Amino acid sequence: MDDLTSLRHVATFCGNCDCGCPELYVDDDAPADRRIVITDDFGQRIQMSHDQFDDLVAAAKNGSLDRTRLPAVV
């Protein structure tokens, strides 16, 4: 994955292991439509605007993303 040291770290999702948990960053030097950076534990990243991220957060808060959860494997 590209070097992330120049990005501002916001959050780590999980963080209870050493497997490369997904993380949220802000790239203050990126164009406005690519300023929010989310990395995954496979070395990939997505970039989006603040407005797109705000839409994602709103969807999570209002419960519309709840249906994406898979049932627990027993």
C-alpha positions in Angstrom: 0.0 0.0 0.0 1.1 3.6 -0.6 2.8 5.4 2.3 0.2 6.7 4.7 2.6 8.7 6.9 1.5 12.1 5.3 -2.2 11.4 6.1 -4.0 12.4 9.2 -5.2 9.3 11.1 -8.8 9.5 12.3 -9.9 6.0 13.4 -9.0 2.3 13.5 -11.8 -0.1 13.1 -11.1 -3.1 15.4 -7.6 -2.5 16.6 -7.7 -5.5 18.9 -5.3 -7.5 16.7 -2.3 -7.2 14.6 -3.9 -8.0 11.2 -4.0 -4.6 9.6 -7.4 -3.5 10.6 -9.4 -1.0 8.4 -8.5 2.6 9.1 -9.9 6.1 8.3 -7.6 8.9 7.3 -7.8 12.5 5.9 -5.5 13.5 3.1 -5.4 17.3 3.5 -3.2 17.6 0.3 -5.5 15.5 -2.0 -8.1 17.0 -4.3 -11.4 17.6 -2.5 -13.1 14.7 -4.2 -10.5 12.3 -2.8 -9.7 13.7 0.6 -11.2 10.9 2.8 -9.2 7.7 2.7 -10.3 4.3 4.0 -7.9 1.5 4.0 -8.7 -2.2 4.4 -6.8 -5.1 5.9 -5.8 -6.4 2.5 -3.7 -3.3 1.6 -6.4 -1.6 -0.6 -7.8 1.9 -0.2 -10.7 3.9 -1.3 -10.9 7.7 -1.5 -13.9 9.9 -1.4 -15.1 13.4 -0.8 -16.2 14.8 2.6 -19.8 14.9 1.2 -19.7 11.3 0.2 -18.3 10.3 3.6 -21.0 12.4 5.3 -23.6 10.4 3.3 -22.0 7.2 4.4 -22.0 8.2 8.1 -25.7 9.4 7.8 -26.7 6.0 6.3 -24.9 4.2 9.2 -26.6 6.4 11.8 -30.1 6.0 10.4 -29.8 2.2 10.2 -30.0 1.8 6.4 -26.7 -0.1 6.4 -27.8 -2.6 9.1 -29.1 -5.0 6.4 -25.5 -5.5 5.1 -24.6 -7.5 8.2 -24.3 -11.2 7.6 -25.8 -13.7 10.1 -23.3 -15.1 12.5 -21.7 -18.4 11.6 -22.3 -21.0 14.2 
